[in-house]
Amino acid sequence: MNSRVNRANSRVNRANSRVNRANSRVNRANSRVNRANSRVNRANSRVNRANSRVNGMNSRVNRANSRVNRANSRVNRANSRVKQKKYSDHYIKDRRFPYL
């Protein structure tokens, strides 16, 4: 009776040993994947910080451009209110050729 139990236990032990070796391989593979992911995460973090700085700079540039655009708009409106005197008006002799 004991010998049957011992043989059964031996089979179970061998099976468990195979499972343990398989789990060990999986754990090593997961460890490699985790290290690779950690490197990727650090790289992404650096990229994100760089992008954040670029976004801040773009925001400042956009605000500056907006101020310039508003100033240009004011100048354009002022210029459109001023009646432009044609250069040729002073010299017109023949109204058929106003720009000569």
OpenMM code with the backbone's topology and positions (N, CA, C; nanometers):
from openmm import Vec3, app, unit

residues = "MET ASN SER ARG VAL ASN ARG ALA ASN SER ARG VAL ASN ARG ALA ASN SER ARG VAL ASN ARG ALA ASN SER ARG VAL ASN ARG ALA ASN SER ARG VAL ASN ARG ALA ASN SER ARG VAL ASN ARG ALA ASN SER ARG VAL ASN ARG ALA ASN SER ARG VAL ASN GLY MET ASN SER ARG VAL ASN ARG ALA ASN SER ARG VAL ASN ARG ALA ASN SER ARG VAL ASN ARG ALA ASN SER ARG VAL LYS GLN LYS LYS TYR SER ASP HIS TYR ILE LYS ASP ARG ARG PHE PRO TYR LEU".split()
positions = [
    Vec3(0.0835, -0.1203, 0.0000),
    Vec3(0.0000, 0.0000, 0.0000),
    Vec3(0.0862, 0.1242, 0.0000),
    Vec3(0.1865, 0.1245, 0.0900),
    Vec3(0.2744, 0.2407, 0.0959),
    Vec3(0.3504, 0.2590, -0.0345),
    Vec3(0.3890, 0.1522, -0.0991),
    Vec3(0.4647, 0.1645, -0.2232),
    Vec3(0.3799, 0.2290, -0.3326),
    Vec3(0.2495, 0.1950, -0.3368),
    Vec3(0.1607, 0.2597, -0.4350),
    Vec3(0.1507, 0.4094, -0.4075),
    Vec3(0.1341, 0.4449, -0.2840),
    Vec3(0.1257, 0.5868, -0.2457),
    Vec3(0.2558, 0.6571, -0.2815),
    Vec3(0.3689, 0.5886, -0.2533),
    Vec3(0.4978, 0.6496, -0.2837),
    Vec3(0.5151, 0.6723, -0.4336),
    Vec3(0.4735, 0.5740, -0.5138),
    Vec3(0.4838, 0.5908, -0.6593),
    Vec3(0.3943, 0.7054, -0.7070),
    Vec3(0.2749, 0.7115, -0.6506),
    Vec3(0.1835, 0.8207, -0.6877),
    Vec3(0.2435, 0.9559, -0.6483),
    Vec3(0.2963, 0.9620, -0.5292),
    Vec3(0.3586, 1.0877, -0.4843),
    Vec3(0.4774, 1.1245, -0.5720),
    Vec3(0.5537, 1.0237, -0.6126),
    Vec3(0.6685, 1.0490, -0.6988),
    Vec3(0.6233, 1.1100, -0.8316),
    Vec3(0.5128, 1.0536, -0.8880),
    Vec3(0.4593, 1.1107, -1.0135),
    Vec3(0.4147, 1.2556, -0.9925),
    Vec3(0.3465, 1.2787, -0.8827),
    Vec3(0.2998, 1.4149, -0.8528),
    Vec3(0.4196, 1.5089, -0.8380),
    Vec3(0.5244, 1.4600, -0.7682),
    Vec3(0.6422, 1.5443, -0.7493),
    Vec3(0.7093, 1.5778, -0.8823),
    Vec3(0.7198, 1.4771, -0.9707),
    Vec3(0.7795, 1.5040, -1.1018),
    Vec3(0.6951, 1.6045, -1.1805),
    Vec3(0.5622, 1.5882, -1.1746),
    Vec3(0.4735, 1.6819, -1.2441),
    Vec3(0.4906, 1.8229, -1.1867),
    Vec3(0.4950, 1.8307, -1.0547),
    Vec3(0.5125, 1.9629, -0.9913),
    Vec3(0.6463, 2.0247, -1.0300),
    Vec3(0.7494, 1.9386, -1.0389),
    Vec3(0.8808, 1.9885, -1.0780),
    Vec3(0.8763, 2.0469, -1.2182),
    Vec3(0.8064, 1.9783, -1.3108),
    Vec3(0.7926, 2.0315, -1.4475),
    Vec3(0.7184, 2.1653, -1.4465),
    Vec3(0.6113, 2.1729, -1.3685),
    Vec3(0.5346, 2.2977, -1.3594),
    Vec3(0.6222, 2.4097, -1.3040),
    Vec3(0.7010, 2.3741, -1.1999),
    Vec3(0.7877, 2.4768, -1.1399),
    Vec3(0.8908, 2.5286, -1.2398),
    Vec3(0.9499, 2.4363, -1.3177),
    Vec3(1.0473, 2.4810, -1.4182),
    Vec3(0.9807, 2.5699, -1.5230),
    Vec3(0.8593, 2.5305, -1.5657),
    Vec3(0.7867, 2.6120, -1.6640),
    Vec3(0.7566, 2.7507, -1.6062),
    Vec3(0.7120, 2.7529, -1.4799),
    Vec3(0.6816, 2.8820, -1.4163),
    Vec3(0.8066, 2.9680, -1.4044),
    Vec3(0.9182, 2.9025, -1.3754),
    Vec3(1.0438, 2.9765, -1.3646),
    Vec3(1.0789, 3.0421, -1.4978),
    Vec3(1.0614, 2.9676, -1.6094),
    Vec3(1.0869, 3.0266, -1.7420),
    Vec3(0.9943, 3.1447, -1.7684),
    Vec3(0.8677, 3.1272, -1.7336),
    Vec3(0.7712, 3.2364, -1.7544),
    Vec3(0.8112, 3.3583, -1.6719),
    Vec3(0.8517, 3.3332, -1.5478),
    Vec3(0.8908, 3.4457, -1.4611),
    Vec3(1.0111, 3.5206, -1.5175),
    Vec3(1.1095, 3.4457, -1.5688),
    Vec3(1.2264, 3.5132, -1.6277),
    Vec3(1.1861, 3.5943, -1.7503),
    Vec3(1.0979, 3.5363, -1.8337),
    Vec3(1.0516, 3.6099, -1.9526),
    Vec3(0.9771, 3.7365, -1.9104),
    Vec3(0.8905, 3.7236, -1.8087),
    Vec3(0.8164, 3.8416, -1.7616),
    Vec3(0.9104, 3.9474, -1.7060),
    Vec3(1.0140, 3.9025, -1.6392),
    Vec3(1.1110, 3.9971, -1.5846),
    Vec3(1.1785, 4.0755, -1.6972),
    Vec3(1.2151, 4.0050, -1.8053),
    Vec3(1.2746, 4.0754, -1.9202),
    Vec3(1.1771, 4.1755, -1.9795),
    Vec3(1.0515, 4.1338, -1.9939),
    Vec3(0.9497, 4.2249, -2.0495),
    Vec3(0.9333, 4.3463, -1.9590),
    Vec3(0.9314, 4.3228, -1.8275),
    Vec3(0.9149, 4.4351, -1.7337),
    Vec3(1.0304, 4.5335, -1.7436),
    Vec3(1.1534, 4.4811, -1.7561),
    Vec3(1.2679, 4.5719, -1.7694),
    Vec3(1.2580, 4.6520, -1.8983),
    Vec3(1.2179, 4.5843, -2.0079),
    Vec3(1.2031, 4.6552, -2.1361),
    Vec3(1.0951, 4.7630, -2.1246),
    Vec3(0.9826, 4.7283, -2.0611),
    Vec3(0.8745, 4.8273, -2.0448),
    Vec3(0.9196, 4.9451, -1.9597),
    Vec3(1.0007, 4.9156, -1.8595),
    Vec3(1.0517, 5.0223, -1.7747),
    Vec3(1.1371, 5.1189, -1.8561),
    Vec3(1.2226, 5.0639, -1.9438),
    Vec3(1.3035, 5.1515, -2.0298),
    Vec3(1.2150, 5.2352, -2.1206),
    Vec3(1.1132, 5.1722, -2.1794),
    Vec3(1.0215, 5.2457, -2.2680),
    Vec3(0.9500, 5.3559, -2.1908),
    Vec3(0.9073, 5.3228, -2.0683),
    Vec3(0.8367, 5.4234, -1.9878),
    Vec3(0.9259, 5.5425, -1.9561),
    Vec3(1.0527, 5.5148, -1.9244),
    Vec3(1.1436, 5.6269, -1.8967),
    Vec3(1.1636, 5.7122, -2.0215),
    Vec3(1.1786, 5.6455, -2.1371),
    Vec3(1.1951, 5.7206, -2.2629),
    Vec3(1.0711, 5.8047, -2.2905),
    Vec3(0.9528, 5.7448, -2.2713),
    Vec3(0.8286, 5.8195, -2.2949),
    Vec3(0.8164, 5.9382, -2.2000),
    Vec3(0.8616, 5.9180, -2.0779),
    Vec3(0.8566, 6.0271, -1.9805),
    Vec3(0.9432, 6.1442, -2.0277),
    Vec3(1.0638, 6.1119, -2.0796),
    Vec3(1.1496, 6.2194, -2.1316),
    Vec3(1.0832, 6.2900, -2.2489),
    Vec3(1.0226, 6.2121, -2.3388),
    Vec3(0.9547, 6.2721, -2.4552),
    Vec3(0.8399, 6.3606, -2.4082),
    Vec3(0.7651, 6.3120, -2.3086),
    Vec3(0.6514, 6.3912, -2.2594),
    Vec3(0.6975, 6.5236, -2.1993),
    Vec3(0.8087, 6.5192, -2.1242),
    Vec3(0.8592, 6.6444, -2.0665),
    Vec3(0.9029, 6.7406, -2.1763),
    Vec3(0.9706, 6.6865, -2.2789),
    Vec3(1.0135, 6.7720, -2.3911),
    Vec3(0.8923, 6.8313, -2.4615),
    Vec3(0.7898, 6.7480, -2.4855),
    Vec3(0.6686, 6.7975, -2.5527),
    Vec3(0.5993, 6.9041, -2.4682),
    Vec3(0.6017, 6.8849, -2.3385),
    Vec3(0.5398, 6.9832, -2.2501),
    Vec3(0.6095, 7.1181, -2.2637),
    Vec3(0.7445, 7.1135, -2.2696),
    Vec3(0.8178, 7.2406, -2.2875),
    Vec3(0.7834, 7.3039, -2.4220),
    Vec3(0.7762, 7.2214, -2.5269),
    Vec3(0.7429, 7.2736, -2.6604),
    Vec3(0.6026, 7.3339, -2.6594),
    Vec3(0.5086, 7.2639, -2.5930),
    Vec3(0.3716, 7.3163, -2.5878),
    Vec3(0.3663, 7.4514, -2.5168),
    Vec3(0.4426, 7.4628, -2.4077),
    Vec3(0.4459, 7.5907, -2.3369),
    Vec3(0.5015, 7.7009, -2.4257),
    Vec3(0.6073, 7.6674, -2.4998),
    Vec3(0.6666, 7.7662, -2.5904),
    Vec3(0.5666, 7.8032, -2.6993),
    Vec3(0.4989, 7.7026, -2.7565),
    Vec3(0.4001, 7.7311, -2.8611),
    Vec3(0.2876, 7.8191, -2.8078),
    Vec3(0.2500, 7.7941, -2.6839),
    Vec3(0.1441, 7.8755, -2.6240),
    Vec3(0.1873, 8.0218, -2.6156),
    Vec3(0.3123, 8.0429, -2.5720),
    Vec3(0.3614, 8.1811, -2.5639),
    Vec3(0.3707, 8.2441, -2.7024),
    Vec3(0.4195, 8.1665, -2.8001),
    Vec3(0.4304, 8.2177, -2.9375),
    Vec3(0.2923, 8.2525, -2.9909),
    Vec3(0.1939, 8.1656, -2.9644),
    Vec3(0.0585, 8.1925, -3.0130),
    Vec3(0.0022, 8.3204, -2.9535),
    Vec3(0.0264, 8.3397, -2.8228),
    Vec3(-0.0233, 8.4640, -2.7607),
    Vec3(0.0442, 8.5859, -2.8221),
    Vec3(0.1759, 8.5754, -2.8461),
    Vec3(0.2479, 8.6881, -2.9075),
    Vec3(0.1934, 8.7153, -3.0477),
    Vec3(0.1727, 8.6064, -3.1254),
    Vec3(0.1182, 8.6237, -3.2608),
    Vec3(-0.0205, 8.6852, -3.2565),
    Vec3(-0.0980, 8.6463, -3.1582),
    Vec3(-0.2317, 8.7031, -3.1455),
    Vec3(-0.2242, 8.8532, -3.1208),
    Vec3(-0.1302, 8.8939, -3.0326),
    Vec3(-0.1136, 9.0383, -3.0088),
    Vec3(-0.0714, 9.1106, -3.1359),
    Vec3(0.0223, 9.0498, -3.2110),
    Vec3(0.0677, 9.1111, -3.3365),
    Vec3(-0.0487, 9.1216, -3.4347),
    Vec3(-0.1289, 9.0132, -3.4420),
    Vec3(-0.2430, 9.0157, -3.5351),
    Vec3(-0.3420, 9.1255, -3.4993),
    Vec3(-0.3669, 9.1420, -3.3679),
    Vec3(-0.4598, 9.2483, -3.3276),
    Vec3(-0.4032, 9.3853, -3.3626),
    Vec3(-0.2736, 9.4036, -3.3403),
    Vec3(-0.2109, 9.5323, -3.3741),
    Vec3(-0.2198, 9.5567, -3.5244),
    Vec3(-0.1896, 9.4533, -3.6032),
    Vec3(-0.1983, 9.4682, -3.7493),
    Vec3(-0.3399, 9.5009, -3.7927),
    Vec3(-0.4355, 9.4375, -3.7265),
    Vec3(-0.5753, 9.4641, -3.7610),
    Vec3(-0.6096, 9.6103, -3.7350),
    Vec3(-0.5618, 9.6621, -3.6189),
    Vec3(-0.5879, 9.8043, -3.5896),
    Vec3(-0.5233, 9.8943, -3.6942),
    Vec3(-0.4005, 9.8619, -3.7332),
    Vec3(-0.3312, 9.9412, -3.8352),
    Vec3(-0.4079, 9.9350, -3.9667),
    Vec3(-0.4527, 9.8150, -4.0032),
    Vec3(-0.5268, 9.8005, -4.1296),
    Vec3(-0.6550, 9.8810, -4.1288),
    Vec3(-0.7256, 9.8789, -4.0135),
    Vec3(-0.8489, 9.9576, -4.0065),
    Vec3(-0.8194, 10.1066, -4.0181),
    Vec3(-0.7123, 10.1498, -3.9497),
    Vec3(-0.6751, 10.2918, -3.9573),
    Vec3(-0.6376, 10.3278, -4.0994),
    Vec3(-0.5608, 10.2428, -4.1654),
    Vec3(-0.5201, 10.2713, -4.3033),
    Vec3(-0.6398, 10.2762, -4.3966),
    Vec3(-0.7388, 10.1921, -4.3730),
    Vec3(-0.8544, 10.1922, -4.4636),
    Vec3(-0.9380, 10.3187, -4.4435),
    Vec3(-0.9316, 10.3784, -4.3200),
    Vec3(-1.0070, 10.5026, -4.2985),
    Vec3(-0.9389, 10.6227, -4.3653),
    Vec3(-0.8080, 10.6158, -4.3760),
    Vec3(-0.7361, 10.7268, -4.4387),
    Vec3(-0.7536, 10.7166, -4.5896),
    Vec3(-0.8025, 10.8254, -4.6518),
    Vec3(-0.8190, 10.8225, -4.7971),
    Vec3(-0.6815, 10.8277, -4.8604),
    Vec3(-0.6507, 10.7267, -4.9401),
    Vec3(-0.5197, 10.7216, -5.0043),
    Vec3(-0.5201, 10.8163, -5.1247),
    Vec3(-0.4229, 10.9050, -5.1266),
    Vec3(-0.4122, 10.9979, -5.2399),
    Vec3(-0.3299, 10.9296, -5.3479),
    Vec3(-0.3852, 10.9224, -5.4665),
    Vec3(-0.3128, 10.8569, -5.5755),
    Vec3(-0.1902, 10.9405, -5.6132),
    Vec3(-0.0814, 10.8733, -5.6319),
    Vec3(0.0424, 10.9417, -5.6704),
    Vec3(0.0219, 11.0219, -5.7975),
    Vec3(-0.0605, 10.9651, -5.8883),
    Vec3(-0.0748, 11.0294, -6.0199),
    Vec3(-0.1632, 11.1530, -6.0160),
    Vec3(-0.2427, 11.1722, -5.9086),
    Vec3(-0.3373, 11.2831, -5.9067),
    Vec3(-0.2670, 11.4177, -5.9309),
    Vec3(-0.1464, 11.4292, -5.8789),
    Vec3(-0.0758, 11.5555, -5.8917),
    Vec3(-0.0360, 11.5841, -6.0356),
    Vec3(-0.0258, 11.4764, -6.1153),
    Vec3(0.0289, 11.4931, -6.2489),
    Vec3(-0.0736, 11.4751, -6.3591),
    Vec3(-0.1992, 11.4494, -6.3227),
    Vec3(-0.2971, 11.4151, -6.4264),
    Vec3(-0.3126, 11.5320, -6.5241),
    Vec3(-0.2947, 11.4988, -6.6473),
    Vec3(-0.3224, 11.5954, -6.7534),
    Vec3(-0.4414, 11.5445, -6.8342),
    Vec3(-0.4356, 11.4129, -6.8676),
    Vec3(-0.5398, 11.3534, -6.9498),
    Vec3(-0.6133, 11.2503, -6.8640),
    Vec3(-0.7414, 11.2742, -6.8343),
    Vec3(-0.8171, 11.1845, -6.7455),
    Vec3(-0.8355, 11.0456, -6.8048),
    Vec3(-0.8116, 11.0306, -6.9367),
    Vec3(-0.8264, 10.8977, -6.9972),
    Vec3(-0.7128, 10.8051, -6.9552),
    Vec3(-0.5996, 10.8615, -6.9105),
    Vec3(-0.4833, 10.7811, -6.8682),
    Vec3(-0.4437, 10.8270, -6.7284),
    Vec3(-0.5254, 10.7949, -6.6276),
    Vec3(-0.5038, 10.8541, -6.4949),
    Vec3(-0.3745, 10.8112, -6.4286),
    Vec3(-0.3137, 10.7021, -6.4772),
    Vec3(-0.1940, 10.6532, -6.4075),
    Vec3(-0.0657, 10.6827, -6.4834),
    Vec3(-0.0749, 10.7652, -6.5878),
    Vec3(0.0475, 10.7984, -6.6603),
    Vec3(0.1116, 10.9221, -6.6005),
] * unit.nanometer
topology = app.Topology()
chain = topology.addChain("A")
for resn in residues:
    res = topology.addResidue(resn, chain)
    for name in ("N", "CA", "C"):
        topology.addAtom(name, app.Element.getBySymbol(name[0]), res)
